[in-house]
Amino acid sequence: MYAGSSKDTRRPELPRLTRSVKPAEAAPIRIVHLGLGAFHRSHQAWYTQHAGDSSEWGIASFTGRRPDAAAGLSEQDGLYTLVERADGGDSFEVITSIVEAADGGDVGRLAELIAARRTAVVTLTVTEAAYGLGSDGHLDSTAPAIAADLRLLAAGSATGRFPATPLGRLVLALAARRGSGAGPLAVVCCDNLAHNGKVARQAVLGMAEAFDAELAAWIRANISFVSTSVDRITPRTTDADLVAVASACGYRDESPVVTEPFRDWVLSGAFPAGRPRWEDAGATFVDDIEPFENRKLWLLNGAHSLLAYAGQLRGHTTVAQALADPGCREAVEAFWDEAAAHLTGADLRIGDYRAALLARFGNARIAHNLAQIAMDGSTKLRLRAVPVLRAERAAGRTGAAAARMIAAWMDYTRLDFPGAGDKLADPLAADVQAASTLPGTRRIATLLGLLGPGLGEDAAVVSLIESLCGTLTEPAVPA
Ligand code: CS2
């Protein structure tokens, strides 16, 4: 799976990790997941394994765009090693809760599982961009991938073709559940979006309407969309991680996941067909999730995006390196001060939360690549920078620290991107690139328009951002 690694260091003589090498009963499938990636495996699969009733809850997990991750995991009967990488060393645990790993393109299997009566929960990690939201927060039915799926759904099964977006596939699978009479279930959104249950509901209903109004009505009446705030820093696995697992565990694992020891999961909503006892593993269930969502999206993810753009402009590669640069650190602290003014819930413990983030980001043993975080900036900044900027301005202040994140993104989009196909990884890459041909102020106004309605027409915001562009590019002078 990881091309270029040396067979010798990966110890081909060792047995491959499977359910016979590490005996583990496969629990019945009651959870279906869309978005089989490293984060799903370090988070929801870990929580399910640590629920008191884990033997009743197996996960069938479907990939997004490519089948590779499913193929690698299937060869290991769904098993993989979770490496918890603390400052002081690694610990290793075999995760067994994924009992089937499937290609997302196998929509027939997805529909079969979602239509099964014992399936009670569908979890989603499909990326923020996959919800196809416009800058106004509603489903953008003109986005090319969404528009193509809407046409396909509207044309019906006669085309013999299946939707290509995760949400299009989910809509088709929910139609199968309606057909089977299996009744209600919960869809649990685990992507980094505010009100993510509501967003998932809007996107699913938006697509279902195009397909079949009766299906949309059935979804409204039967499917509960649960909002959650998820947290666990999970960088991409490297070849060195495969070697570390082989040496420490005495088996060969081609699909390990490396993560930090910290994890958090806050959920809000109903589970009409039941759920695992995730609270046994530390998950919390609340009535009002918004303060927790905002705390995480602004303080953690906001700082991540700021470090991703400013850090790369200043020559850094990882979060820990960027945070050690006083220029980046000062920008992060200033952004946190602005955001904290709008995080006023009683039990949010912002001081402790900020201190914990500094320790988590500073864990230099987790090589969290800034380039990975920088992807899909236009979608992420709408959630991470724009709400703080607007809240600050509504309070009569400038929002300069949030504006600085946006300015750093604008500077970043002008860089060359060697290796990644030489293009910006962003759902709006074409619009961003088109804007870069415009003269100074118009470029900034146009890019701002991609981030939020009205922002590009606000002369004060445009000129604030213009004055901040270029201010984070100078590397700090070494102490
Ligand atoms: C990161 C997140 O890539 C990104 O945009 O900010 O993946 C972050 O690492 C997770 O949300 C941590 O829980």
Residues whose N, C-alpha, C, O or C-beta is under 5 A from the ligand:
A	BS01	CS2	V230 D231 R232 I233 T234 N301 H304 Q372 I373
